[in-house]
Amino acid sequence: MAEDWEQGGFGLYIHWPFCEAKCPYCDFNSHVSRSIDQTAWRAAYLTELRRVAAETPGRVLRSVFFGGGTPSLMDPETVSGIISEIRRLWPVANDLEISLEANPGSVEAGRFRAYRDGGVNRISMGIQALNDDDLRRLGRIHTASEAMAAFEIARSTFDRVSFDLIYARQGQSLADWRSELTQALSMAVDHLSLYQLTIEQGTAFGDRYNAGKLRDLPDDDLSADLYAATRDLCGEHGMPAYEVSNHARDGAQSRHNLIYWRYGDYAGIGPGAHGRLTTGGQRAATECWSNPDRWLKSVETGNAEKPRLFLSGEDQANEFLLMGLRLREGIDPARYEKLSGHQISPAAISDLVDLGMITATKDRIIVSDQGFMILNAIISRLAGG
């Protein structure tokens, strides 16, 4: 009998924790370091890959994602060595997707060709804004012209290129965003990730916001208008939303991220990396130690992970809702019932259908365009909150 994770597939997430500078909005596990021993880090990743492979023998690997941090600071030899070991350890899908995140300031033509030759076949570039004033406000160390040049290098080297933009920025009007997004769509290869700026506690932006120094953020009405314009413009340009913040041409969806949203299994390797792994019929949440030095030393003793948290059926069902309802394709309620042992409340479904927040059939629950505006409330209602 197939295990639940097989409905989403299996992927690997490789976390590179180093950046040239820390962005003020970023709450990811990233660190600035003057010197990095690439040889030691490469050896540690290979050791961890072997540990995880021993737990997941014979699984068909569908995707690999190098995230960070800034993985484009990794030596190409480190990346190619990891990819070679991955291919040795697991059977891989014929269309294995291998993505690498890049920041424009670390893009060089020779380096990108080396990543391609080492096995990377998709680039995800963190551009974030297309004008210098907003790039400075966001703490980015590249200019708009540098971003364009880096994008051209990526586009000429890889068939699949995505880039990120952040909107709902300080002082940004609806007209500003429509103009910037139209420019982005004229550049786009096959995929765009478009995120509303969120203020996370524990970041520099969070501290400024708490002190009342982060002004001119959009109100709720403008945020909703910006979101609606994003979906409409992308749809008009043949890149509809397939997830809350992600837009792609047909067939160009991020296969790696679909594993997350379809609630598959993925191994997280590297400082602070999270994962979901099913072993012995039990699904566990995994998390590696976040401090880079501690992680590097712990790999040597086989203790790079924190103690695993095994998930109850109810926990899994709620995670499935949380991830799956982000997708345009929605979820199969029978899968929720199998995980949790009970149905989603028919009354909750009926109420949300009447409000126009979801559509529902026997085998599909899909959030409407209107519903995506209050997605968290919908998830809470369907989960019994």
PyMOL commands that set and color helices and strands:
alter all, ss='L'
color gray80, all
select helices_A, chain A and resi 4-7+38-55+71-73+76-89+104-106+109-118+132-137+144-157+174-187+204-210+220-236+255-261+292-300+313-324+333-340+346-354+369-372+375-382
alter helices_A, ss='H'
color red, helices_A
select strands_A, chain A and resi 10-16+18-19+31-32+61-68+92-102+122-128+160-167+191-196+241-243+246-248+265-269+274-279+282-287+309-310+358-361+364-367
alter strands_A, ss='S'
color yellow, strands_A
deselect
rebuild
show_as cartoon
